[in-house]
Amino acid sequence: MKDRPAIVEIKTGAVLPSYSIQMAGYANLLPEPSSYERVMVTLFSTGHYRTDVYSRLEFRADLATFLSCLNIVQFKTLHRIGE
């Protein structure tokens, strides 16, 4: 991606708004996570594909949302909510 490191994920089916949040979680596992381009390639049964590149400017907001979701899941697991 133009001489920048990138994380690329390939999915099939619907394009979901949560993909940018999921990829922020992946990037956060790497050194200098905001330096990575986050690229989602969605393959369709028609043989077509769609490429979405998520803004590095939105990385912090996407990561904050990911971490908030993670905290909720951990809380629910700890307190056995929804079993």
C-alpha positions in Angstrom: 0.0 0.0 0.0 2.2 2.8 -1.3 5.3 1.8 0.7 3.3 1.6 4.0 2.8 -1.6 6.0 -0.7 -2.9 5.7 -3.0 -5.4 7.4 -5.2 -7.1 4.8 -8.1 -9.3 5.6 -10.3 -11.2 3.1 -13.9 -11.9 3.9 -16.9 -13.3 2.0 -20.5 -12.2 2.2 -21.8 -8.9 3.5 -19.8 -5.8 4.1 -20.2 -4.9 7.8 -19.4 -1.6 9.5 -17.7 -3.5 12.3 -14.8 -4.5 10.0 -12.9 -1.3 10.7 -13.2 -1.9 14.5 -12.1 -5.5 14.2 -9.1 -4.5 12.1 -8.1 -1.9 14.7 -8.0 -4.7 17.2 -5.6 -6.6 15.0 -3.4 -3.6 14.4 -3.2 -2.9 18.1 -1.2 -6.2 18.5 1.6 -4.8 16.3 4.3 -2.2 17.0 3.2 1.3 16.1 -0.3 0.2 15.3 -1.6 3.5 13.8 1.1 3.3 11.1 -0.6 0.4 9.3 -3.1 0.7 6.5 -6.2 -1.4 7.3 -7.5 -3.0 4.1 -10.6 -5.3 3.9 -11.2 -7.2 0.7 -14.7 -8.7 0.5 -15.2 -11.4 -2.1 -18.7 -12.0 -3.5 -20.2 -15.2 -5.0 -20.6 -13.3 -8.3 -16.8 -13.2 -8.7 -16.6 -9.5 -7.9 -14.8 -8.0 -5.0 -14.8 -4.8 -3.0 -11.8 -3.2 -1.3 -12.2 -0.9 1.7 -9.3 1.0 3.2 -10.0 2.3 6.7 -8.6 5.7 7.5 -5.5 5.9 9.7 -7.0 9.1 11.1 -9.9 7.0 12.5 -7.7 4.3 14.0 -7.8 5.7 17.6 -11.6 6.0 17.5 -12.0 2.5 16.0 -9.6 1.1 18.6 -11.5 2.8 21.5 -14.7 1.1 20.2 -12.9 -2.3 20.0 -11.6 -2.0 23.5 -15.0 -0.9 24.9 -16.6 -4.0 23.3 -13.8 -6.2 24.7 -14.4 -4.8 28.2 -18.1 -5.5 28.0 -17.5 -9.1 26.9 -15.0 -9.6 29.7 -17.4 -8.2 32.2 -20.3 -10.4 31.0 -18.0 -13.4 31.1 -16.7 -12.7 34.6 -20.2 -12.2 36.0 -21.8 -15.0 33.9 -24.2 -12.7 32.3 -26.1 -14.2 29.4 -25.3 -17.9 30.1 
